[in-house]
Amino acid sequence: MNKQLIAVIVIILGVVGTVLWLKNKPQNELYSVMKVPEFSMTNQNNQTITNRDMLGKVYVVEFFFTSCPTICPVMSNNLRSVEDEINDANLGFISVTIDPKRDTPARLLEYAKQIGVKSPNWHHLTSDRETIEQLSDKFNIYVGKDETTAEGLNHSGKLALVDKQGNIRSRYDKMGVPILFYSGLNYKDPEGKDPSLAGKYHPEIKFLKEDIKKLLAE
């Protein structure tokens, strides 16, 4: 048997094994993506908050900025709905600004009050721009790189879900593939295929709420 044929057989067996594993995995199990990256930043109350401070809590991480006129208000409103519905002392939120020059702790505090934050575990964090970019890279959540242009304020609407042990977790999609992150956006359609700022559907926020409850119960 030649080496090429052996390689093809190995690949086929690998694919078949993966498909069988995905089909037979526990339906309610959440996937462990990776350990949450280490961070140490200043919150809206001028307190230093680290990933170690969040151990023992289930929390959601987003990247945003307070003067964002598009997706940030949508994401904030959707996260506020999570806060209101679950209202658990072990639930937290980490909102990292990508505009540290303007988003001082005082401005972050004003923003937190503006959107109606209630939980003492919701930390709006700031640091220097380089540290923020490095953190977004470690999370694999997109943030624009050129701070001198409008591109530098582009960012993803993805949310990371972190469990009590500091692991990023996610559910599986209908095909059995981990989604890795949750969308914080609104959509025109219930399936979440057509994003719209004014959309009335936010299916992955529903998933996020369900999965937060699972992790809080662990």
Secondary structure as UniProt FT lines:
FT   HELIX           3..24
FT   TURN            27..28
FT   STRAND          31..35
FT   STRAND          40..42
FT   TURN            44..45
FT   STRAND          48..50
FT   HELIX           52..54
FT   TURN            55..56
FT   STRAND          58..64
FT   TURN            66..67
FT   HELIX           71..86
FT   TURN            89..90
FT   STRAND          91..97
FT   TURN            100..102
FT   HELIX           105..115
FT   TURN            120..121
FT   STRAND          122..126
FT   HELIX           129..139
FT   TURN            147..148
FT   HELIX           150..153
FT   STRAND          158..162
FT   TURN            164..165
FT   STRAND          167..170
FT   TURN            174..175
FT   STRAND          182..183
FT   TURN            190..191
FT   TURN            197..198
FT   HELIX           203..217
//
